[in-house]
Every structure is written in structure tokens, then in C-alpha cells.
Amino acid sequence: MAFDFADTPFEAPLDALIALGPAVVSVMHSEVEATVPALELVRERWPGPIGAYPEIGDFAAPNWRVDTDDPPERLVFEAHQWVAAGARLIGGCCGTTPDHIRALRSALPELERLAHDNGTPGNPPPAR
């Protein structure tokens, strides 16, 4: 779910999308700062799998400009927040580099533990 229309509440296209019965709902092509609030809205409405892959750069013809304020370590830090908010498919959109994806891959065991501890969307955490 990517959304670039500031005058339309995110809930309107989200509800329209969910009514179509998708297999997964992903928050993508969005600013990193918007990802957790969007995931929370998705989680309120959708019991199935959720993904997150925000953008960290922008296009300045003829190339993508990667925001140097978003190093791979920040994406990993943010990914913890996305998993805590219910995302189970994690990645990066515009502006992410192979270094960002490698950092996410390196963090995968920790992110999987966090997902397990928080439960899979639609399922409670395991009993302790």
C-alpha cells in the first residue's frame, strides 16, 4: 500500500484494498517515519500477513539520491519497530542499497526472535 494523496485519509484506500481480499498488505514506498503509524492502521483492519518496505531516498534526475541520514543501521533499528507493529515481510523500497538489505539480512535472527515473542499476526505469542 503506497499512498501519496495528502488530502485523502490513508484509511479510505486501505479499506478499499482490504475489501479485495489480498494475500498480504504491505506498507511500501512510504517515508520511514510514516511506516509504524501506517502499520498500526493496517493491523487494526487486517488479520493477515503484513509487510513493510519504506523508501529512504528520492529521485533527482537522472539518478536516485540515497539519504545519507539513513544508513543501514538505522533501517535495522526501524525494522525492529515494524516487526513489533506486526510486519513479517521486511525490505526496502526506493533509495535502499545492497548494504541496507545486507544489514536487514544480518539482523534476521534477531527480528525473527522478536516476531516470535510478539506472536504472528492473527496468532497470539506462545505461552510461557
C-alpha positions, -999 to 999 in steps of 0.1 A, spaced: 0 0 0 16 32 -11 -2 64 -7 7 99 -19 -26 118 -16 -23 140 15 -60 152 12 -73 116 14 -71 97 47 -50 66 45 -79 45 59 -100 51 27 -77 33 2 -66 8 28 -102 -3 35 -108 -5 -3 -78 -26 -7 -86 -50 21 -121 -55 7 -105 -70 -24 -91 -99 -2 -54 -96 -7 -30 -123 5 -8 -97 22 -10 -60 29 23 -41 28 32 -5 37 56 4 10 71 34 -10 65 55 21 87 76 44 103 56 72 86 79 98 52 70 84 57 33 85 48 24 121 16 46 122 5 30 88 13 -5 101 -8 2 132 -38 12 110 -33 -19 89 -32 -41 120 -65 -26 132 -82 -36 100 -63 -67 87 -57 -100 105 -34 -114 78 3 -110 69 17 -75 68 49 -62 52 69 -30 54 94 -17 29 97 21 30 118 44 9 149 61 21 158 83 -8 142 102 -37 147 106 -74 166 135 -87 170 130 -124 188 112 -137 195 91 -106 182 81 -72 196 101 -43 201 80 -12 196 99 21 229 96 39 210 102 72 195 67 67 225 43 70 219 6 70 220 5 108 190 29 110 170 7 87 177 -23 110 167 -2 140 134 8 123 128 -28 112 125 -37 149 97 -12 152 80 -26 121 82 -62 134 69 -51 168 39 -34 149 32 -67 132 52 -67 100 66 -100 89 78 -92 54 106 -66 57 126 -48 30 133 -15 14 119 5 -15 134 35 -34 168 45 -22 177 13 -4 211 -1 -14 225 -36 -12 242 -26 21 208 -18 36 194 -52 25 226 -70 38 221 -53 71 185 -64 73 196 -100 64 222 -99 91 196 -88 116 171 -115 106 177 -139 135 170 -111 160 140 -99 140 127 -135 139 130 -138 177 111 -105 181 84 -117 158 81 -150 177 80 -132 210 52 -109 197 33 -136 180 25 -139 144 -3 -116 132 -35 -134 138 -19 -157 164 -10 -149 200 25 -151 213 35 -186 225 26 -194 261 54 -191 286 
